[in-house]
């Protein structure tokens, strides 16, 4: 009987203070309102957006790592409102739409297609833990007909105002908007302006 009582006490101790309590729901974040001014760019022709991401960005985890460690981690009590891939795709669509239509698919082979891949979307801490950055990495390929017109790698790092999940989210918002703006600026010089016939 004493042995059973000891095992029960040990089990309750390992379970911790969660016994008898309901865990608080995780805090949920998104990228907020798209209120940042966009670059002054000329109108462009419609483009079809094809967006994909690495498998790690297909769920709602808020990912962080230390330096260039190969061991990413996820905050236990923080989540994105949607998968990062969907949040970034929507923000890119919103910002690119300021210069011209963004289509979900090509109307025909003459419609330029912008293929974007989200490779990284995470908070990266310095080795000493005293600072961190929101890091966004995009790979973009512009296709016209069956030919590749150009490609671009966009890496943006924005400083986090605080060294926690909320600070990482703020930094990732800033980095996402900056990456979208760089994408828009690149399209402005690789796609012909709206209303002009192709040459």
N, C-alpha and C positions, 0 to 999 in steps of 0.2 A: 504493500500500500504506500509506504514511504517512497519507494522507487517511482511509482506512478505519479505521486504528487510532485516529486522533483522534476520529472520529465515535463509535466504540465507547466510548472513555474518557468522552466527553461524555454519552453515553446512560446509562452506569453511574453517573456523578455525579448526573444528574438523578433517577435512580431512588432514590438515597439508600441508607440503610443497610438497607433492607428486602430487598435482594438476598441470597438464601441463607437468609433467616429466615422463620419462620412467624409471622404477626401474632397477638398475644395476643387471645383472644376478648373481646368487650366486657363490661364489668360490667353486671349485670342487676339492676334494682330493682323492687320492688312497693310497695304501700301498707302493708305490714306487718300485724300482728295488730290487730284492732279492739278495743283495750284501753282506750280513753278512755271515762270514764263518760258516760252519755247523760243528757239533761235528764229530770227527773221530770215526766212528762206523762201525762194520762189515756189509757186505752185508746180506740182509735177504730175505726170501721168499716173493712172491707177496702177497699183502693184498688188499682186496676190501674196499673202503671207503664209508660209508653211513653217510652223514652229514645233520644235522638239526639245527635249532636255535629257540629261543623264537620269538613269533610274532612281538615283538617290534623291532627286528633287520632285518625285511623283507623289510624295505624301506630305503631310502638314507639319513635319518636324522643323523646329528652328535649330539649324545646325551651327556648331562652332568648333573651332580647333585651335591649337596652340602652334604658332609659327607654321612651318612647312610639314608638320607632323602628318603622317599617313593614317592617323586614327581620328576621324571626325566623330564628334559627339553631338547629342541632341539635348536641349534643355528639357527637364522632366515635366515642368509645370507651365510651359509656354508652347503655343501652337500658332500656325498661320491659319487664317480663315479658309483659305484654299491652298492647294499645292503651290509651291513657289513657281512652278512652270506655268500655271494658269494665271497667277498674279502678274508675272513679268510679261507674259503674252498680251494680257489685257492692257497693261500700261504702255507697252510698245505700240499696240494698235491705236490707243487713244492719242499718243503723241505724234505718231506718223500721220494720223488722219488730219492734222492741222495743215499739212502741205498738199494732200491729195487723197483720193479714195484708197482704202485698204480692203482688199477682197479676201474672202475665205478660200477661194479657189480660182484658178485661171479660167477666164472666159474662153480663150483659145490659146494656141501656141505663141501668138504675138503678144500676149499679156505678160509683162515681166513678172517673174516669180522671185520673191525674196525668201530664201531658206535660212532660218535662224536657229541656232542650237545654243541652249543655255547649259554651260558646262560647270559653272560654279556660282553659288549664291549662299554665302555663309559669313559668319563673323569670325575674324581671325585675330587672336590675341598675340601680343608680344610675349616673348619667353618669360619676362618678369611679371606679366599680368597687369602692368601699369597702364597699358593702352591697348586699343583694338581697332579694327577697321571692318567695315562692310565691304565685301569683295564680290564683284559681279563679273563674270567672264562670258562673252558671247562670241560665237563664230558665225559669220554671215557670208552667204554666197548669193550673188545676183545672177539669175538665169534668164536669158531671152531666147525664145524658140527652144532649141536643144543645145544651145551653147552657153558656157559660163562667161559672163561679162566681166566680173570682178569678184574678189572676195576680201574680207576684212576681219581681223581679230580685234575685239574691243575688250580691254581689261580696265575696269574702274575700281578704285579703292577710295572710300570715304571714311574719315575719322569718326569714331563713335563718341558721342558726348559723355556717356557714362559706361562703366565697365560691367555691364550686365545685359540681360536679354533686351530690355527696352532700348538701351543705347545701340545695341547691334541692329535692332529693327530700324531705328532712325537712320543709321548709317546706310543700311541696305536700301531704304527709300531713296536717299540722296544718290547713291551709286546707280540705282536702276534708272532714275530720271536722266542722269548724266550719260549713261550708256545708250538710252533711247535717243537722246539728242545727238550723240556722235553718229548713231545709225542714220538719223535724218540728214545730217550734214553730208555724210558719205553718199547717200542716195541723191542728194541735190546735185552732185557733180558727176554721178554715174548714169543717172536717168535723164532723158530729155525733158525740158519743161513742158507743162501742159499746154495744149493748143498748137504745138509746133509739129509739123510732119516729120516723120523719121527720115534720116539721111543715109 
